Amino acid sequence: MSVAKVPCTIVTGFLGAGKTTLVRHVLENAGGRRLAVIVNEFGDVGIDGEILKSCGIESCPEDAIVELANGCICCTVADDFVPALKALLDRPFPPEHIVIETSGLALPKPLVKAFNWPEIASRVTVDGVVAVVDGAAVAAGRFADDPEAIARQRADDESLDHDNPLEEVFEDQILCADLVILNKADLMSADDVASVTGQIGKTLPRAVKVVEAENGQVPIDVLLGLGARAESDLGSRPSHHELEGEHDHDDFDTFIVDLPAFASPQILVDRMVKAAEQHDVLRMKGFVDIAGKPMRLLVQGVGARIQHQFDRKWSAGEARQGRLVVIGEKGFDRGAIRTLITG
C-alpha cells in the first residue's frame, strides 16, 4: 500500500469569481485521474454542487462530490470539513486528488491549518491554494478599495486597520495563494489587466504566478501538481484575521427567492439587474424554469453583470421549481429585492 499523501487543491476566491467554472473545467479535463470534490457554499441551497453534479464525469461521479452547506468551511473545520475529508479517504477506491471549493466568503488559511490535524496530517497535503479573481469586478472597484488611497491612509496613521469587510476577505484569499487566476480577462482592457495585476502584486507578500483566464479555462497541469505543501508554509501566508479566532460573517446576509416560470430569460435578467443596481446585491445564482423549454436555465450574477445558460434537461418527475440565492451586505431589503425579481 502506498504511503504517499493524497494531494488536495484548495480553490478560493470572492463571490462570483468563477470558482465553480474552474472546478468544472478540472473535472472535464481530469485525464483519467480519480477525483473528488468538496464544495462549500455560504447559504443553505447547494447551487454550485448542483452545477458540478450535472457534469456527468466518469472520473468524478456524483457520490464523489460532497456538499457542505452548514456554514463557511473556514469556521466549521472540525464539524464538517475534517469528517468529510476522512470519509472520502476511507472509500474503497479513494480519490487520487481532491479539489476543495470554498465559499466566496471563506478564508483559506484556517482550512490550510486543518491539514496539520492529527486525524488527517499523515494522509493528505495541500498541493496548492488557487485564488480565483474576478478581474473585471476588481477593475471596476467592486471588491477592493483603491490601493493607493489605502496606502496614503496607512502612511498617515500606522494604526489604521481595514474597515471594509469585502477588501479584507478578498486580500486574505490572495495572501494565502500559491497561484492566482485572473479570471474573466476577456471582459477587461489591456490597461485593466495591467492595473489589477499590479494591485495583486502589491498585496502578495511573496512571488506568486498570476495567470490570465477566460471562463476558468486553465491547463490542468498548471492547476494541479504545484507541490506547495502549504500546511508546512503557514508563516508566509499572513491574514488580516490572524488574531480574531473564528471568521465573522455578520457583515453579510443571504436568502432564497422562489422563482415562478418566466416567459423568457431576458425578463428575469432585466429584473435581476434592477435589483442589483437598486440594492447593491453582491451575488445571485440559481436555476429557473423558462416556459416551454425542456432545459433549466442557470443564472449567475456578480453585481449587475448577469450571465445565463441552459445547463441540463429537467428530469422526469422533477418539480420545475426555480430558486435564486441572493447574497449581499447586512441590512439589504429582502422584501424589495424579492418583489423586484418575482414581479
N, C-alpha and C positions, 0 to 999 in steps of 0.2 A: 504494500500500500504506500502511495506517495505521501510524503510529509510536507510537501510544498503547500504554502498558504494560498488560498483562493483569492485572486486579486479582485478588488472592488473599486469601481469608479463612482465618485460622488458628483452628480450633476446639480449645480446650484445656479441661482440667477433670479433676478427680481421678477415680479408678476408680469407675465406675458412676454418674457424674453425669448421664448421658443424652446424651452427645455424638453417638453413632450415631443415636439417635432424632431429634435435632435435624437432623443432616445429611440423614437420610432425608426429613424434612419439607421441607427446602430443595429436594431433588431432585423431590419430588412436586408442588412449587408453583413450579417454575422459571419459569413464564410465558414459555416459548419460548426462554429463554436456553440456549445450548450450554455445558453444564457439564462439568467433570472433577473427580474426587475422588482425593486421595492419602490413604490410610488407613494408619496405623501402629499396631502392637499390641505390647505387652510379652508376649513368648512366641512360640511357633512356629506356633500354629494361628490362621488368619485368620477368626475368628468374625464380627468386625464387617464385614469385606469381604464375607462370605457374606450377611449381612443386607442390605447395600446392593445387592449384585448381584441379589438376589431381587426388587427393586423393579419391574424391567421398565419403566423410564422411558425414553422415546424420546430425550429430550434429553440423557440421560447413559447411553449403552449400556455393557455390561459391560466392553468394552475401554477405556473411559474411566475406569474405576475401578482405580487402581493400589494394590496392597498392598505394604507394606514391613514385613517381619517378621524382619529381621536384627538387631534391637536397637532401642532407643529412638531415635527420629528426631533428638533433640537431640544425640546422640552419634555419629550416622552421617551427618552432613550431606554430607560430601564423597563418601562411598562410595555412598550410597543416594538421599538426597533430591535433590541437585542434578541427577544424571543422570536421575532420574525426571521432574523438572520440565522439563528440556530436551527429553526425549522427547515429552512432551505438547505443548510449544510447537512442536515440529517436525512435528507431524501435518499432513496436507494441509488439514484444516479444524480449526485449533487451537481450544481452548475459549475462550469469551468471559469465563468466570470460573472460577477454580479454588478448590475448597474442600479444606483440608488438615486432617484429623482426627488429632491427635496421640494417643499412648498416654496412659493415665491417670497415668503416672509421668514424663512428659516435661516439661521446662522449655521454655517457648515462646521465651524471649529468644535462645538460640543459633540458633534457627530464623529468627527475625526478622533477626538479624545476617547470616545467609547470603544474604539478598536484596541485600546490597551486594557479593556476589562478582562479579567482572568477567564471568564466564560468563553471568550472568542479570540483572545490575543494570539493563541497558537494556531488558529485555523484560518484567519483572514488577514489581509493587509490592504491599506488604501493605495491602490495603484496610482491614483491621481484625483485631484479635485478640479473639475472643469467648471468654470464660471461662464455662463452664457449671458451676454449683454445685449439688450435691445438697442442697437446703435442709433437708430432713428429717434427713439424716445429720449435717449440721453442727449443727443444733439439738439433736441427741442427743449432741453431743460426740464424734462418730465420727472426724472428720478434722482437727480443730483443737483445740488446748488452750484452756483458759479464758483469754480475752484479758486479763481483769482480773488474774488470778493472774500471768500473764506480765509484765504491766506493773509489778506490785509487785516481782517478782523483778528486773526490769531496773533499777528505781529504786534497789534496794538494791545492785546490782552492775552497773555500766555495761558491764563486760567480758563479762557473761554472754551467751552465744550460744544459739541454738536447739539443743536436744538431741533434738527429736522430728522424725524424717525425714518423717513424714506432714504435720506442720504446715509444714515448710519447703517441700515440693512444693506444697501447697495455696496457701500465701501467694505463692510465686513465680509461680504461674499467674495469680492475681488481680492482682499487681503489674504484670503486663505487659498487662493487658486494656484494650481500648477500649470494651468493652461487657460487662457481667456479666449472665448469665441465671440468675436464681434459680429453678431447676427444681424440680419436684415440690411446688409451692406448695400443691397440693390436699391434701397429706399433713401440712400444717402448720397450727397455730392462728395467729390474728392476732398473738398475743404472740410466737410463734416467728418469724414473718416479720419483725416489728419488731426482734427480738433479732439475728437473723442478718444482716439488712440493716445494722444498726448495727455488727456485727463487721466486715463487709466494708468499710464506710465508714471504719472506723479503720485498716484495712490499706492502703487505696488512698492513694497519695501525691498524687493529682490528682482532678479532677472526672470521674467516670465514671458513666454511667447504669446503674442496676440495674433489670432488667425481670423481673417475676414470670412464670412459665410453668408449664403443666401438659403433661407428655409432649412437651416440646420444641416446643410449638405457639407459634411467634413469627412475626409477619408478615415476609415475605421482605424488604420494604423497610426493616425495622428492622435486619435482619442484614447485608444486602448494601448496598454503596454508602456506607460510612462515610467513605471518603476519608481515612483516617488517615495513610497513608504512614508506617507505623510504623518502617520501616527507617531513616528520617531523624529519628526521635524517640527514639533509644535512651536518651538521658540521663534521660528522665522515667520510665524503666521499671527501677527498682532490682531487684536479685536477691540472695538470700542466698548464691548460688553464684558470684557475680561473679568471685572470685579463685581459684576451685578448678579451673579448666580443665574437663575432662570431668565430666559429671554422674555421680555414683557411685550405682549401683543395688544395691550389695551388701547394703543393708538389706532387700531384697525378694526373693522367690522365687516361681517359678511352675512348675506341672507339669500334665500332662494325665491325665485319668481316662477310660478307655474304658468306655462305659456299655452294659449289656445293655438289652434291651427291658423296659419296665415295663408293668404291667397298667393303671396309671392315673397321671396327672400328680401327684396328691396324695402317692402313695407316695414319689416322688423328692423332691418339695418337703419333706416331713417329714424325710427323711434329710439333705438339704442344710442345713436349719435346725439340725439336731442337730450336724452337722459344724462349722457356722459358730459356734455357741454354745460348743462344747467346745474349739475350736482357734483362735478369733479369726481366722477367714478374712476377708480384706478384700473379695474379689470372686470370683464364679463366673459363668461364662457358657458356653453351649454348646447343642447340639442332642441330642434323644433320640427314640428310636422308642417310640411307645405302641402296644402290641399291638392289631391290628385296625383301626388308624386309618390313613387314606391320607395324612395330612399329618404332617410332622415337627414336633416341639414345640421351640420356642425357650425356654430357661430362662435367666434372668438374676438374679443375687443380689448385693445390697450388704449385707455383714454377714449377718444372719439374715433380712433382708427379701427375699423371693423373688417374682419375677414370672414368669409363663409364658403363652405363647400359641402356637397353631398358626400357622406363618408361610407355609408353602407345601407343595404335594404333593411326595412323594418322586418323583424322576424314574424313568422306566422304566429298569431295569437298574442303578439306583443302589443301592449297598450301604446298607442301613438301619442304619448304624453310628453309635451315639451317642458324642459326645465332650464333655467338660466341661473347660474351663480353670479352674484354681484359682490364685488369687494371694493371697499373704499376706506377713507379715514373716518375715525369715530365721529358720530354725530350727523352723518348724512341722512337725508329724509327718505326713509324706506317707502313710505306710502306714496310720495310724489314720484319716486323712481318707478315703482310698480305700476302706477297709473299711466305714466308716460309710455311704458313698454307694452303693456297689455291693451291699452286703449280703453 
